[in-house]
Amino acid sequence: MKVTLINPPSPYLTNDAAYPPMGLLYLAASLIIQGHEVKVVDLTGGIDWKKEIMKQHADLFGITCVTPNFSIVSEIAEVLNNTIVIGGPHPTFLPEETLEKVSCNTIVIGEGEVAIQELTRDLERGCLESIYRGGMVPVEAIPKPARHLVDLHRYRPGGEDATTIYTSRGCSYNCNFCSKITGRIYREFPISRVVEEIEEVISMGFRKIVFGDDNIIIDPMRVRRLLRAIKPLNIEFRLNQDARCVREDLIALAASSGCTEISYGIEHGSQKILDLMNKHTTVEANKDVILATKKHGLTAKAYFIVNFPGEDDETVNETLKFAAEVMPDRWLLSSFAPLPGCDVFRNPEKYGITWLSKNWEDYYLVGKGGGFKPCFTTKTLSVEKQIYLHDMMYRGLKEILG
């Protein structure tokens, strides 16, 4: 069977081709194991996607869909022939709407590596179901991604000739702003497999790695073993984490193993907002990890969120004070959007939500030039107030941090 997997464009992003479509490459590997002929079509990077999509022919088309891409995914599905499956976060959390409003034959809920194999078997037998539930796939059932199906050097995460590797799935934390398809069960790939993947991308010409795990240090002992295992490979790499499990000795080990940057989900400089987010960390702990990271010569990047319900002038000023005290080397500001799947979306009354946009194109966190579209309101966070607070924090961070 000929299968084409499609990564839609994200026109709201400054660079929607910064990272390779890793989710599709994992799915492609599962299909290749079954003996299917698989192609990955990436419509990002400013290409004429409408012209490109008209060239595609396959027995099965798979399209990944995040919430702000829902309209574009619908447009793509309209012009494709043969069987269409939609997967990703949006159909996982809003399956009925996806089936109703997108011209597709079926959807996959959750992780797709096992579900896509069941789906293709049913398609060949002529008994396709409307929904396939992937759930959370055991790590032993997740193949190494089929990196050969795309030109990895086309993507430049962080502006570098680097590529992405994942060492785990899932996150055991339960932040109220987070919408995660991979669930709360933390599953670790064997360290030997991670080393094999690193050696594979080294053979493809990469010496810089971005570990894409949202929280790679959930299990600190395992990460210490991983860092020791990759040190002899003489690569440079970046990590993503928050402050909960990070200790200075681990930062020192990361630095000696080739780490150049750690990005932290700081989120906010106000303890009030961190508590409302159910972040289970403190402003002081966030300060400590930024300062320790800089102390060991690593670049410290801070991710901030503005306009979570409860935000006001005082909490924004607390974040600006935090930034001035620790001076992270790099930063990114997102504006909160209650994405389907997060606790705020599921329980809007608990957060005082008075309006939610019906236009899914508004539901992105950070767009071109740091822009955003307010997609909800509370009694104290009107559209105008959100714009004001976003501008206040953005301009303040830019003035302090550059």
C-alpha positions as CSV (number, residue, x, y, z in Angstrom):
1,M,0.0,0.0,0.0
2,K,1.2,3.5,-0.8
3,V,0.9,5.8,2.2
4,T,1.6,9.6,2.2
5,L,2.0,11.4,5.5
6,I,1.5,15.1,5.5
7,N,2.8,17.9,7.7
8,P,0.6,21.0,7.1
9,P,2.0,24.5,7.2
10,S,1.7,26.7,10.3
11,P,1.5,30.2,8.7
12,Y,1.2,31.9,12.1
13,L,4.8,30.9,13.1
14,T,7.9,32.9,12.2
15,N,9.6,29.7,11.0
16,D,7.3,26.6,10.7
17,A,10.2,24.5,9.3
18,A,12.5,24.9,12.3
19,Y,12.0,21.3,13.4
20,P,11.5,18.1,11.4
21,P,8.1,16.4,11.6
22,M,9.2,13.7,14.1
23,G,5.8,12.4,14.9
24,L,5.2,11.5,11.2
25,L,8.7,9.9,11.0
26,Y,7.8,7.6,13.9
27,L,4.5,6.7,12.2
28,A,6.4,6.1,8.9
29,A,8.7,3.7,10.6
30,S,5.8,1.7,11.9
31,L,4.3,1.5,8.4
32,I,7.6,0.5,6.8
33,I,7.8,-2.4,9.2
34,Q,4.5,-3.6,7.8
35,G,5.9,-3.4,4.3
36,H,4.1,-0.3,3.1
37,E,5.6,2.2,0.7
38,V,5.7,5.5,2.7
39,K,6.3,9.1,1.7
40,V,6.4,12.1,4.0
41,V,5.3,15.4,2.5
42,D,6.3,18.5,4.6
43,L,4.3,21.6,3.5
44,T,6.2,24.0,5.8
45,G,8.9,26.5,4.9
46,G,6.8,28.8,2.8
47,I,6.3,26.5,-0.2
48,D,3.1,26.8,-2.3
49,W,1.4,24.0,-0.3
50,K,-1.8,24.2,-2.4
51,K,0.1,23.5,-5.5
52,E,2.2,20.8,-3.8
53,I,-0.8,18.9,-2.4
54,M,-2.4,18.6,-5.8
55,K,0.5,16.4,-6.9
56,Q,0.0,13.8,-4.3
57,H,-1.4,10.3,-5.0
58,A,-1.6,7.5,-2.5
59,D,-3.9,4.7,-1.2
60,L,-3.9,6.3,2.3
61,F,-3.2,9.9,3.3
62,G,-2.4,10.7,7.0
63,I,-2.4,14.3,8.1
64,T,-1.3,15.5,11.5
65,C,-3.4,18.3,13.1
66,V,-2.6,20.7,15.9
67,T,-5.5,23.0,16.9
68,P,-4.5,26.2,15.1
69,N,-4.0,24.2,11.9
70,F,-7.5,22.8,11.9
71,S,-8.7,25.0,9.0
72,I,-5.7,24.3,6.8
73,V,-6.0,20.6,7.5
74,S,-9.6,20.8,6.5
75,E,-8.6,22.5,3.2
76,I,-5.9,19.8,2.5
77,A,-8.4,17.0,3.1
78,E,-10.9,18.5,0.7
79,V,-8.6,18.1,-2.3
80,L,-7.1,14.7,-1.6
81,N,-8.5,11.5,-3.0
82,N,-8.6,8.0,-1.5
83,T,-8.7,7.3,2.2
84,I,-7.8,10.0,4.7
85,V,-6.8,9.6,8.4
86,I,-6.4,12.6,10.7
87,G,-4.2,12.3,13.8
88,G,-2.5,14.5,16.4
89,P,-3.6,16.6,19.3
90,H,-6.8,18.2,17.9
91,P,-8.6,14.9,16.8
92,T,-7.3,13.3,20.0
93,F,-9.2,15.8,22.2
94,L,-12.0,16.7,19.9
95,P,-12.7,13.6,17.9
96,E,-16.4,14.2,17.1
97,E,-15.8,17.7,15.7
98,T,-12.9,16.4,13.6
99,L,-15.0,13.7,12.0
100,E,-17.9,16.1,11.5
101,K,-16.0,19.0,10.0
102,V,-13.1,17.4,8.1
103,S,-13.5,15.3,5.0
104,C,-11.8,12.3,6.4
105,N,-12.5,8.6,6.7
106,T,-11.1,8.0,10.1
107,I,-9.1,9.5,13.0
108,V,-6.5,8.3,15.4
109,I,-6.8,9.3,19.1
110,G,-3.5,9.3,21.0
111,E,-0.2,8.0,19.9
112,G,-0.4,6.4,16.5
113,E,2.5,3.9,16.1
114,V,0.3,0.8,16.9
115,A,-3.0,2.2,15.8
116,I,-1.8,3.0,12.3
117,Q,-0.8,-0.6,11.8
118,E,-4.3,-1.8,12.9
119,L,-5.8,0.8,10.6
120,T,-3.9,-0.2,7.5
121,R,-4.8,-3.9,8.1
122,D,-8.5,-3.0,8.4
123,L,-8.2,-0.8,5.3
124,E,-6.8,-3.7,3.3
125,R,-9.6,-6.0,4.5
126,G,-12.2,-3.3,3.7
127,C,-13.5,-2.9,7.2
128,L,-12.2,0.6,8.2
129,E,-13.5,2.0,11.5
130,S,-14.2,5.7,12.1
131,I,-11.9,5.9,15.2
132,Y,-8.7,4.1,16.2
133,R,-7.5,4.6,19.8
134,G,-3.8,4.5,20.1
135,G,-3.6,5.5,23.7
136,M,0.0,5.5,25.1
137,V,2.2,3.2,23.2
138,P,4.8,1.1,25.2
139,V,8.3,2.2,24.3
140,E,9.2,-1.3,22.9
141,A,6.5,-0.8,20.3
142,I,7.9,2.6,19.1
143,P,10.4,2.1,16.2
144,K,13.3,4.5,15.6
145,P,12.0,7.3,13.4
146,A,12.4,7.0,9.6
147,R,14.7,9.9,9.3
148,H,15.8,9.0,5.8
149,L,12.4,10.1,4.4
150,V,13.1,13.8,4.8
151,D,16.1,16.1,4.3
152,L,17.0,16.7,7.9
153,H,19.5,19.4,7.0
154,R,16.6,21.5,5.8
155,Y,15.6,22.1,9.4
156,R,17.6,24.4,11.6
157,P,16.3,24.3,15.2
158,G,17.6,27.4,17.0
159,G,19.2,28.5,13.8
160,E,21.8,25.7,13.9
161,D,22.6,22.7,11.8
162,A,21.2,20.5,14.5
163,T,18.6,17.7,14.6
164,T,16.1,16.4,17.1
165,I,16.2,13.2,19.2
166,Y,13.6,12.1,21.8
167,T,14.6,9.9,24.8
168,S,11.2,9.5,26.4
169,R,7.5,9.8,26.0
170,G,4.9,11.3,28.4
171,C,5.1,13.7,31.4
172,S,4.2,12.8,34.9
173,Y,3.4,16.4,35.8
174,N,-0.1,17.9,35.5
175,C,0.2,21.6,34.7
176,N,-3.1,23.2,34.1
177,F,-2.0,25.0,31.0
178,C,-0.7,21.9,29.3
179,S,-2.3,19.8,26.6
180,K,-0.4,16.6,25.9
181,I,-1.1,13.8,23.6
182,T,1.6,11.6,25.2
183,G,-0.2,11.4,28.6
184,R,1.1,11.4,32.2
185,I,2.8,8.0,32.1
186,Y,6.6,8.7,31.7
187,R,8.2,6.1,29.4
188,E,11.9,6.0,28.8
189,F,13.7,4.7,25.7
190,P,16.6,2.5,26.6
191,I,19.9,4.5,26.8
192,S,21.4,2.1,24.3
193,R,18.7,3.0,21.8
194,V,19.3,6.7,22.3
195,V,23.0,6.2,21.7
196,E,22.2,4.3,18.5
197,E,20.1,7.2,17.3
198,I,22.8,9.7,18.1
199,E,25.3,7.6,16.2
200,E,22.8,7.4,13.3
201,V,22.5,11.2,13.0
202,I,26.3,11.7,13.4
203,S,26.6,9.5,10.3
204,M,24.2,11.9,8.6
205,G,26.5,14.8,9.3
206,F,25.2,16.2,12.5
207,R,27.3,17.1,15.5
208,K,24.6,19.1,17.3
209,I,21.5,17.5,18.9
210,V,18.3,19.0,20.4
211,F,16.8,16.6,22.9
212,G,13.1,17.2,22.2
213,D,11.7,15.8,25.5
214,D,9.5,18.4,27.3
215,N,11.0,17.3,30.6
216,I,14.1,15.2,30.1
217,I,15.2,15.2,33.7
218,I,12.0,13.8,35.3
219,D,14.2,10.8,36.3
220,P,17.5,12.4,37.3
221,M,19.4,9.1,37.9
222,R,18.5,7.9,34.4
223,V,19.6,11.3,32.9
224,R,22.9,11.0,34.7
225,R,23.5,7.6,33.1
226,L,22.5,9.0,29.7
227,L,24.9,11.9,30.0
228,R,27.8,9.6,30.9
229,A,26.9,7.4,27.9
230,I,26.9,10.2,25.4
231,K,30.0,12.0,26.6
232,P,32.4,9.9,24.5
233,L,30.4,10.8,21.4
234,N,31.8,14.4,21.5
235,I,28.6,16.1,20.4
236,E,27.0,19.3,21.5
237,F,23.4,19.2,22.7
238,R,20.5,21.1,24.2
239,L,18.1,20.1,26.9
240,N,14.5,21.1,27.9
241,Q,13.4,20.9,31.5
242,D,11.7,22.8,34.3
243,A,13.2,23.4,37.8
244,R,11.6,20.5,39.7
245,C,14.3,17.8,39.4
246,V,17.4,19.8,38.5
247,R,20.3,20.0,40.8
248,E,23.6,21.7,40.3
249,D,25.7,18.5,40.1
250,L,23.5,17.4,37.2
251,I,24.0,20.7,35.4
252,A,27.8,20.3,35.9
253,L,27.6,16.8,34.5
254,A,25.6,18.0,31.5
255,A,28.2,20.7,30.8
256,S,31.0,18.2,30.9
257,S,29.2,15.9,28.6
258,G,28.7,18.4,25.8
259,C,25.6,20.3,26.8
260,T,25.6,23.9,25.6
261,E,22.1,25.1,26.6
262,I,19.2,24.2,28.9
263,S,15.8,25.6,28.3
264,Y,13.6,25.9,31.3
265,G,9.8,26.1,31.6
266,I,10.0,29.0,34.0
267,E,6.5,30.1,33.0
268,H,6.3,33.0,35.5
269,G,7.9,35.1,38.2
270,S,4.8,35.2,40.4
271,Q,4.3,32.4,42.9
272,K,0.5,33.2,42.7
273,I,0.5,32.3,39.0
274,L,2.7,29.3,39.3
275,D,0.3,27.9,41.9
276,L,-2.7,28.6,39.7
277,M,-0.9,26.8,36.9
278,N,-0.4,23.8,39.3
279,K,3.3,24.0,38.5
280,H,4.5,22.5,41.8
281,T,7.7,24.6,41.8
282,T,8.7,27.9,43.3
283,V,10.1,31.2,42.1
284,E,13.2,30.6,44.2
285,A,13.8,27.2,42.6
286,N,13.5,28.8,39.2
287,K,16.0,31.4,40.1
288,D,18.4,28.8,41.4
289,V,18.4,26.7,38.2
290,I,18.9,29.7,35.9
291,L,21.8,31.0,38.0
292,A,23.4,27.6,38.4
293,T,23.1,27.0,34.6
294,K,24.9,30.2,33.9
295,K,27.5,29.5,36.6
296,H,28.6,26.4,34.7
297,G,29.0,28.2,31.4
298,L,25.8,27.0,29.8
299,T,23.2,29.2,28.0
300,A,20.1,29.5,30.1
301,K,16.9,30.0,28.2
302,A,13.6,30.9,30.0
303,Y,10.2,30.2,28.6
304,F,7.5,32.6,30.0
305,I,3.7,32.6,29.8
306,V,1.6,35.7,30.1
307,N,-2.2,36.0,30.5
308,F,-3.0,32.8,32.4
309,P,-6.2,33.4,34.3
310,G,-5.3,35.5,37.4
311,E,-2.7,37.6,35.5
312,D,-2.7,41.3,36.3
313,D,-0.3,44.2,36.4
314,E,1.3,43.1,39.6
315,T,2.1,39.6,38.5
316,V,3.6,40.9,35.2
317,N,5.8,43.2,37.2
318,E,6.9,40.2,39.4
319,T,8.0,38.4,36.3
320,L,10.0,41.4,35.1
321,K,11.6,41.6,38.5
322,F,12.5,37.9,38.3
323,A,14.0,38.4,34.8
324,A,16.1,41.3,36.0
325,E,17.4,39.3,39.0
326,V,18.5,36.2,37.1
327,M,19.1,37.6,33.5
328,P,18.5,34.4,31.4
329,D,20.6,34.4,28.2
330,R,17.7,33.7,26.0
331,W,13.9,33.9,26.4
332,L,10.6,33.3,24.7
333,L,7.2,34.7,25.7
334,S,4.0,32.8,24.9
335,S,0.5,34.0,25.6
336,F,-1.7,31.5,27.3
337,A,-4.3,29.8,25.1
338,P,-6.7,27.2,26.6
339,L,-5.9,24.4,24.1
340,P,-8.2,21.4,23.9
341,G,-7.0,18.8,26.4
342,C,-5.7,21.2,29.0
343,D,-7.5,21.6,32.4
344,V,-8.6,25.2,31.6
345,F,-10.3,24.0,28.4
346,R,-12.0,21.1,30.1
347,N,-13.1,23.1,33.2
348,P,-13.5,26.8,32.0
349,E,-15.8,27.7,34.9
350,K,-13.1,26.8,37.4
351,Y,-10.9,29.5,35.9
352,G,-13.6,32.1,35.4
353,I,-13.6,31.8,31.6
354,T,-16.5,33.9,30.2
355,W,-15.8,33.5,26.5
356,L,-13.9,31.0,24.3
357,S,-13.2,31.8,20.6
358,K,-14.8,29.5,18.1
359,N,-12.0,30.2,15.6
360,W,-9.3,27.5,16.1
361,E,-6.9,29.7,14.2
362,D,-6.7,31.9,17.3
363,Y,-5.3,29.1,19.5
364,Y,-1.6,29.6,19.1
365,L,0.9,30.5,21.8
366,V,3.4,32.7,20.0
367,G,3.3,33.9,16.4
368,K,5.3,36.0,14.1
369,G,7.1,38.8,15.8
370,G,5.9,37.6,19.2
371,G,2.3,38.2,18.3
372,F,-0.8,36.4,19.5
373,K,-4.6,36.5,19.3
374,P,-6.7,36.5,22.5
375,C,-8.9,33.5,22.3
376,F,-10.7,33.7,25.7
377,T,-11.8,36.2,28.4
378,T,-12.4,36.2,32.1
379,K,-14.0,39.0,34.2
380,T,-10.6,40.6,34.7
381,L,-8.9,39.5,31.5
382,S,-10.7,41.1,28.6
383,V,-9.2,41.0,25.1
384,E,-7.9,44.5,25.6
385,K,-6.4,43.7,28.9
386,Q,-4.6,40.7,27.5
387,I,-3.1,42.8,24.7
388,Y,-2.0,45.4,27.3
389,L,-0.5,42.8,29.7
390,H,1.2,40.9,26.8
391,D,2.8,44.2,25.5
392,M,3.8,45.2,29.0
393,M,5.6,41.9,29.6
394,Y,7.1,41.6,26.1
395,R,8.4,45.2,26.1
396,G,9.7,44.8,29.7
397,L,11.5,41.5,28.9
398,K,13.0,43.0,25.7
399,E,14.2,46.1,27.6
400,I,15.8,44.0,30.4
401,L,17.1,41.0,28.5
402,G,17.5,42.4,24.9
